[in-house]
Amino acid sequence: MRHNDSKSHHRYGQRFERSKTQRLLSFSNHVSLFDDPLLISTLGVIKYRQARWIAADHINFFNSRLKGLIYSGGKCVPIIRGGGLEQPGFDFLIDRLKQGDWVHIFPEGGRSRKQDHSLHLPLKTGIGKLIEKATPMVIPFYHYGMQNVMPIGSILPKLKQELIVQFGHVTNIDQRWWSSKITSETSTEEAWQIATLWARDQLLSLERQVHPHKKVKASTESMTV
């Protein structure tokens, strides 16, 4: 992947710099089978120890022993779609966050199949559970162009395609953040839903800045792949 200027990779990496114990959760839209690793792996983290853990569909990525070994080595965690939130993969991701690791998730629960490649709503509540259980530092971002880099059905990525990435604000999930959103009567499941709706609003805001059909004036960063 080639960035459009020599400083882009450094700028992306700065967003993910943190202390060794700082929990980091990033989330984004999902349009291509290889949004990760073709996109996520270029975001500035080089050392394996610092690389993201990511939820991955068990059917596509863990349907054979060989695939399981390969993708497990790439820090992918099998998640069973439709299997609910009480499954080992989610517990593992929560544990990784609590240990100070970086976890990335696609909260749409799969690739957008919409004709204009916009967000597929509603988001899955799993992101709300990760936010509530791990209270991490959160970084949302929205990208546009991966549907041209790796269209559905393609085997190899297409080169020289423009890719735009828009980052949202870094948010520290702590008691102060929660105090404006829940009360003593809010149940855990309701807190998950509140956090999920907050994540939805972050992505919708970013989508309006990037998506050509929903775009408003904004500053974005682009790269060519």
Residue pairs with C-beta under 8 A, 6 or more apart in sequence:
1 38
1 42
1 223
1 225
2 223
2 224
2 225
3 9
3 42
3 223
3 224
4 222
4 223
4 224
8 221
8 223
9 42
9 44
10 44
11 44
11 221
12 42
12 43
12 44
12 165
12 221
13 43
13 44
13 45
14 44
15 43
15 44
15 139
15 167
15 170
16 24
16 26
16 43
16 44
16 45
16 50
16 102
16 139
18 24
18 137
19 100
20 100
21 100
22 100
22 136
22 137
23 97
23 98
23 100
23 101
23 134
23 135
23 136
23 137
24 97
24 101
24 102
24 103
24 136
24 137
24 138
24 139
25 97
25 102
25 103
25 104
25 105
25 127
25 130
25 131
25 134
25 136
25 137
25 138
25 139
26 52
26 102
26 103
26 104
26 105
26 138
26 139
26 140
26 141
27 104
27 105
27 106
27 107
27 127
27 138
27 139
27 140
27 141
27 199
27 203
28 35
28 104
28 106
28 140
28 141
28 142
28 143
28 203
29 106
29 108
29 112
29 119
29 142
29 143
29 203
29 207
30 106
30 108
30 110
30 111
30 112
31 111
31 112
31 117
31 143
31 146
31 147
32 38
32 111
32 146
32 147
32 149
32 150
32 151
32 152
33 60
33 111
33 150
33 152
34 146
34 149
34 150
34 157
35 106
35 111
35 143
35 146
35 150
36 52
36 54
36 104
37 74
38 146
38 149
38 150
38 157
38 225
39 143
39 146
39 163
39 165
40 52
40 54
40 104
41 51
42 223
45 51
45 52
45 102
50 102
51 75
51 102
52 75
52 102
52 103
52 104
53 75
53 76
53 77
53 92
53 93
53 96
53 101
53 102
53 103
53 104
54 75
54 76
54 77
54 103
54 104
54 105
55 76
55 77
55 79
55 89
55 90
55 93
55 103
55 105
55 106
55 126
56 62
56 71
56 76
56 77
56 78
56 79
57 78
57 79
57 81
57 110
58 78
58 79
58 80
58 81
58 89
59 81
61 67
61 68
61 71
61 76
61 78
62 68
62 71
62 76
62 78
68 78
77 89
77 92
77 93
78 89
79 87
79 89
79 90
79 126
80 87
80 89
81 109
81 110
85 125
85 126
85 129
85 192
90 126
90 129
90 130
93 103
93 105
93 130
94 129
94 130
94 133
94 134
96 103
97 103
97 130
97 133
97 134
97 136
98 133
98 134
103 130
103 136
105 126
105 127
105 130
107 123
107 124
107 126
107 127
107 196
107 199
107 200
107 203
108 119
108 120
108 121
108 123
108 124
109 120
109 123
109 124
109 126
110 120
111 152
112 118
112 119
112 120
113 120
113 152
114 120
116 211
116 213
117 144
117 147
117 211
118 207
118 211
118 213
118 214
119 200
119 203
119 204
119 207
121 200
122 196
122 200
123 196
123 199
123 200
123 203
124 196
125 192
125 193
125 196
127 195
127 196
127 199
128 191
128 192
128 193
128 194
128 195
128 196
128 197
128 199
129 192
129 195
130 136
131 138
131 173
131 192
131 195
131 198
131 199
132 188
132 191
132 192
132 195
134 173
135 173
135 174
136 173
137 170
137 171
137 172
137 173
138 170
138 171
138 172
138 173
138 199
139 167
139 168
139 170
139 171
140 167
140 168
140 169
140 199
140 202
140 203
140 206
141 165
141 166
141 167
141 168
141 206
142 165
142 166
142 168
142 203
142 206
142 207
142 209
142 210
142 211
143 163
143 164
143 165
143 166
143 210
144 163
144 164
144 210
144 211
144 212
145 161
145 162
145 163
145 164
145 225
146 163
148 158
148 161
148 162
149 157
149 158
149 161
149 163
149 225
150 157
150 158
151 158
157 225
159 225
160 224
160 225
161 224
161 225
162 222
162 223
162 224
163 222
163 223
163 224
163 225
164 210
164 220
164 221
164 222
165 220
165 221
165 222
165 223
166 206
166 209
166 210
166 218
166 220
166 221
167 206
167 221
168 202
168 205
168 206
171 177
178 191
181 191
181 194
181 195
181 198
182 190
182 191
182 194
186 194
207 214
208 214
208 215
208 216
208 218
209 215
209 216
209 218
209 220
210 218
210 220
